[in-house]
Amino acid sequence: MPTVRFHFENKEFEVGAHANLMRVAKANQIPVYEGVHQWLNCLGSGLCSTCVIEVLDGMDNLTPRTRIEEMQLDGYSRTLRLACQTEIVKGSATIITRPKIESCPKG
């Protein structure tokens, strides 16, 4: 069974195929949002881009980036994803929630 490991929280959870990373984090009290965004967000539609995560390991075990992610994360590292748009497909992954992100290179 696939697992999701939250790197800095040092917690790992077994999940089913197509488990959404946002839902896994919330169900296990792992904070995904910074500050006020925990209350003011798009509720998983990918439009606010406040649930950015960084994938440390297991990118091939996740669904490909959606069109929304491609638009929201254009110019950023390919290791960044939106938790609300990302699902486990076939294996385990290690992620960082609330990563430190440098300004977009496109400025």
N, C-alpha and C positions, 0 to 999 in steps of 0.2 A: 504494500500500500504506500502511495506517495506521502512524503512529509514536507512541511514548510518549516524552515528554521528561521527564527527571527534573531539575527546576529547579536545585536547589542543587548537585547533582553535575555539572551541565552535560553530561549525556549523553543521547543520543537513540538509540532502537532501532526498527527496522522490525519490525512484528508482523503476524500474520495476524488475520483477523476472529475475534472471540470469544477473543482472548488474555486470560488472567487477569492482572491487574496484579501480584498477589503473585508469581506464577510468573515473570513477566517480570523483576521486580526481583531475585528470588533467582537466576535464571539468569545475571544480569549483575552479580552481587556488589554490588547496591545494598541497603544495610541498610534494613529496614522496621521492625524492632522496636527498642525502647529497652531497654537493660540486660538484666536477667535474662529478659525476655520472649522473647529470641532462642532460649532453650531451653525456656521454660515458656509454651506457647501452645496454642491449640486445633487447630493444624495445618490451618487453612483452613475450619473449619465456621462461623465467624462468632460463636462464643459468647464469646470472651474480649475482643474488641474492642481488641486491642493492635496491630493493623496499620492504624491510622487513617492515612489520607492526606488531603491537601487538593487539590482539583482547581482549578487556576488557569485553565485554558482547555480547552475541548473537552468540557464536561459533556454536551452533546447527542450526543456520539459514544460515550458509555458506556451500558451497560445501566442501566435505572432501579434505584433503591434496592430491595433485597429487603426482605421483611418483617423479617428478622433485623436488617438495617441500620436500619430504621425504629425498631425497639425499642431497639437498642444506642445509636443516635445521637439519640434523641428529645430535643429541646430544644437541640441543637447546630446550628451553621450547616449549611445545605443543601449547602455546598461540601465538607463532610467525607464521606468514604466509608470503607468497610472494603476494603482492597486484595484480600483473599481472596474478596470477594463481587462485585468489579467487573470487568467485561470490556469490551474495546474492541468496538464494534459496526460502525461505518462510517467512522470518520475518526480523526484524531490527537487527542492530549490532552497537556497539561502538568500534572505533579503535583509536590507536595511530600511527601516521605516524612517521617515523624516530626514533624508540625507541632506548634507550641506551641499547646496548647488551654487556653482559660480554663475555669474550673469551670462545671459545668452550671448554667444559669440556674434550673432547678427546685430546686437546692440540695439 
